Amino acid sequence: MTGQIRLNSKLQTVPRRFLLEVLCHEAAHVAVHLLHGANAKPHGPEWQELVRIAGYQPATKLGHQALTQKAPQNTTISRHRYRCRICQCDYFVRRKSSRLHCNLCYSAGSPEPLQYLPNSSLS
């Protein structure tokens, strides 16, 4: 386990409250691995306790309508990629802007604007 959390890009369209629950779910997996080792069950009692402490109901699957919808075929959406210089989170937007901030870092008190990454650096 690397300790990294990777999220589905469709989560960009879900309500913030749902995204926070998904992040909590995934962060609890990393924490359980660090605290209890590789032998702990993925959704076992240790994981459930951490999720409850964070204020959520433990659920093995979190569903949202935006995650089950199929993308329309043969449509290309031009996206611009930005990266937070602090936490390295990537953001994709349809229109360029010089006033974008990382949601998490901004709410933690950092007004650092996002760094624009040209399309050639999309991976």
C-alpha positions in Angstrom: 0.0 0.0 0.0 1.4 3.4 -1.0 -0.9 5.5 1.2 -2.1 7.4 -1.8 -5.8 7.9 -2.4 -6.9 7.9 -6.1 -10.4 9.1 -6.9 -12.7 8.6 -9.9 -12.7 11.7 -12.1 -16.5 11.5 -12.1 -16.4 12.7 -8.5 -15.8 16.2 -9.8 -19.6 16.4 -10.4 -20.9 15.1 -7.1 -22.0 17.3 -4.2 -19.2 18.3 -1.8 -20.8 16.4 1.1 -20.6 13.1 -0.9 -17.0 13.7 -2.0 -16.0 14.3 1.7 -17.7 11.0 2.6 -15.8 9.2 -0.1 -12.5 10.8 1.0 -13.2 9.7 4.6 -14.0 6.2 3.4 -10.7 5.9 1.5 -8.6 7.7 4.2 -9.9 5.2 6.8 -8.5 2.4 4.7 -5.1 4.0 4.7 -5.3 4.7 8.4 -6.3 1.2 9.3 -3.4 -0.2 7.2 -0.9 2.2 9.0 -2.4 1.5 12.5 -3.2 -2.2 12.3 -1.1 -3.6 9.4 -1.9 -5.5 6.3 -3.9 -8.2 8.1 -6.8 -5.9 9.0 -9.9 -6.5 7.0 -10.7 -3.8 4.4 -14.1 -3.0 6.0 -13.5 -4.6 9.3 -14.3 -3.3 12.8 -11.2 -1.1 12.9 -12.2 0.6 9.7 -15.8 0.9 10.8 -14.8 2.6 14.0 -12.7 5.2 12.2 -15.5 6.0 9.8 -17.9 6.4 12.8 -15.4 8.7 14.6 -15.3 10.9 11.5 -19.1 11.2 11.7 -20.2 8.9 8.9 -22.1 5.7 8.7 -19.8 2.8 7.6 -20.8 1.6 4.2 -18.8 -0.7 1.9 -20.2 0.9 -1.2 -21.0 4.6 -1.7 -23.2 5.3 -4.7 -24.2 8.5 -6.5 -26.1 9.0 -9.7 -23.2 10.8 -11.3 -20.9 7.8 -10.9 -23.3 5.4 -12.7 -24.0 7.5 -15.7 -22.2 6.7 -18.9 -20.4 9.5 -20.6 -21.9 10.4 -24.0 -20.0 8.8 -26.9 -18.1 10.8 -29.5 -18.0 14.0 -27.4 -14.9 15.8 -26.5 -14.8 18.1 -23.6 -11.9 20.5 -23.6 -10.6 20.6 -20.0 -7.9 22.7 -18.4 -5.8 21.1 -15.7 -4.7 23.0 -12.6 -2.7 21.7 -9.6 -2.5 22.8 -6.0 1.1 23.8 -5.2 0.5 22.7 -1.6 -1.3 19.3 -1.6 -0.7 18.4 -5.3 -4.4 17.8 -6.0 -5.4 18.1 -9.6 -8.5 20.0 -10.8 -10.0 20.0 -14.2 -12.2 22.8 -15.4 -13.8 23.7 -18.7 -12.8 27.3 -18.7 -9.5 28.8 -17.8 -9.4 31.1 -14.8 -6.8 32.9 -12.8 -8.8 32.9 -9.6 -9.0 29.2 -8.8 -8.0 27.8 -5.4 -7.8 24.3 -3.9 -11.0 23.6 -2.0 -9.2 21.8 0.8 -6.2 24.1 1.2 -8.3 27.3 0.9 -10.6 26.2 3.7 -7.6 25.4 5.8 -6.4 29.0 5.4 -4.1 28.9 2.3 -5.1 31.4 -0.4 -2.5 30.1 -2.8 -3.9 30.0 -6.4 -3.8 26.8 -8.5 -1.0 26.3 -11.0 -2.2 26.0 -14.6 -0.7 23.0 -16.4 -0.8 23.1 -20.2 -2.7 20.3 -22.1 0.5 18.7 -23.1 1.1 17.6 -19.5 -2.3 15.8 -19.2 -1.6 12.2 -18.4 
